Amino acid sequence: MTLLKEKIFDIAISENMEEVVKSALKEIEQRSFPERKTEDWRYAKLGKILSKNYESDATDVNQVSEFLMEGLDANVVVLINGKFSNEFTKIEKQTGVTISSINEAVSNVEFKNHFNKLAERSQEIFTSINTAYNQGGVFIHVEKNVIVEKPIYMINVTSGNGMICNTRNLIVLEKFAEAKVIQGFYSTEGKENLNNSLTESFVKQNAKLNIEKIQNFSMSDRHICTEEIHQEKDSTATINTFMLSGGFIRNGLNIQVDGTNCYSEMNGLFLGTEEQYIDNHTKIEHIKSNCTSSELYKGILKDKSVGVFNGKVIVHKDAQVIEAYQQNNNVILSDEARMNTKPELEIFADDVKCSHGATTGQFDEEAVFYLQARGVSKTAAKEMLIGAFATEVLDKISIPEVRTYIEKSI
Amino acid sequence: MSQTILKVNNLQAEIDGKAILKGIDLEVKAGEIHAIMGPNGSGKSTLSSVLAGRDEYEVTGGTVDYLGMDLLDLDPEERAWEGLFLAFQYPVEIPGVSNINFLKTAMAERAKHKGLDPISAKDFLAMVKEKSALVELNDKLKNRSVNEGFSGGEKKRNEIFQMAMLEPKLSILDETDSGLDIDALRIVANGVNTLKTDQNATIVITHYQRLLDYIIPDFVHVLHNGKIIKTGDKSLALELEEKGYDWLIKDFA
């Protein structure tokens, strides 16, 4: 039995680098769980998550075909309750590309050089838990000048009742390397599972990383998902997040732009129904000059769902000629749904172009009436407008099969 | 004798508890063009809104018979399926919704409602080509989002293009001339005149006589304070242009 509130962990300690695990265990002792007064978590109701007795026994999953995307030709990596599944994983060998379980990668030099280097700076207790107790994950390393031919599709399946799983991934793109990664999070039958996932990504000089993230859990599942991204000069990092279903979703996106002439993009689309809680905290830190970052999050909230968007942009003193754009638009479709949105800009340089905007409103009734007056039924008119609202974010997807999958889901 | 398309009987309507229409009587037959004129605030736009089914307005009395149906009982989309068309005074911009695709959806829904097969993609495109030429709407505008970034004139031409596509039985043009320059006005009027047959009818709501130089009405009604205070032929419009509304209102009072 694992009970987070009491810091009781009945989970095997990670097989990863001993020193790292040891210090993470110590951090867990020292740190406390966020409370309502913790600014970064103020809307999250963690009570139910922390006081739940979790299991961590392996559950069998017979097939993963339901999570495959039509027409998508990809390297498929399957993680079941956080554990790397050799049975379902299908990787096409390519020179210069390593895709393996992190447990197999422990002795790899590149793995050792990078693992936990970004996450160790985090103050979050969930990150320490992930580091100490991860059961597995994926290590992706792409050598200099190599472009990964097929997208890497990581299928994370949560199965069982009250399972806790910690997944840990590490992506390293060397100079001029390129990769497209799809992270899919799903659940089969079962309920009240907690998936705590963390991915560290290193995007080196002139490298290009694209992550498409899909979160499609059952309505009682909880998901805490953290990205730690580090960019070197001339690199590009894009991460698009699609939150389709799941009772509690918390995304923490941290990009450190530590080189000149970088481009960073974060986009997100969330659709809240029932009593869903969907929380996006993003942080982009511009350390060097001549970089551009762009952020677009859009949300549609129905029923009693709650959305949170907190976008932080930090421009360091020596980071000149920075362009940082941020936009969050939300549509509320019921009286009981709520949206909390907050842009945070901390700018210490003087030659900076920053913009941020947030809107939260209802559907344009005049547009609904216009469509109706031409013979589109009210229901179809609203669907059309939802589709139109989402299009701007869907247009950011770089893999057509992913777009089709998401369009079908909304 | 021509078929009666619309019969409005003692129609009364209010918004937020304020009475706007105070007993309108109007009969429109196939093949006719009716102009409804009146000063600002007389109830012209309320009348078109009530007929099209905008739900901010509450009908407090009277009846509207449309082709034998109780019009007030139908949802806006049902009215459209039955051949009622409202050209908006202020056409709405709808970013992300394709001008052409939404029309296709509207027509498919109508076909389904009527128990007909939807129009084929090929026929649809041929129709788009033909009808857009009528109002000189170019390909670029057709394929954009509904009215997004259209100029005032382009928006109004787009309304008439949609009208041409939907082939309505009764068209209500709500202040279609507002904000149009003379060239756009001529194009719009030409579209309306071309679409006119002895099977359909048009109601032109306007503040100014100018549009009626191009779309010649059979009847001109003057609306004041929620009532039709005078009905005449096209010469009434000219008289109003010359003398304004005051003399009529004075007479009425």
Interface residues (C-beta under 8 A of the other chain):
Chain A: D364 E366 A367 F369 Y370 L371 Q372 A373 R374 G375 V376 S377 K378 A380 M384 L385 G387 A388 F389 T391 E392
Chain B: A52 G53 R54 D75 P76 E77 R79 A80 W81 F85 L86 F88 P91 V92 I94 P95 G96 V97 F102 L103 T105 A106 M107 E109 R110 S145 V146 Q162 L166
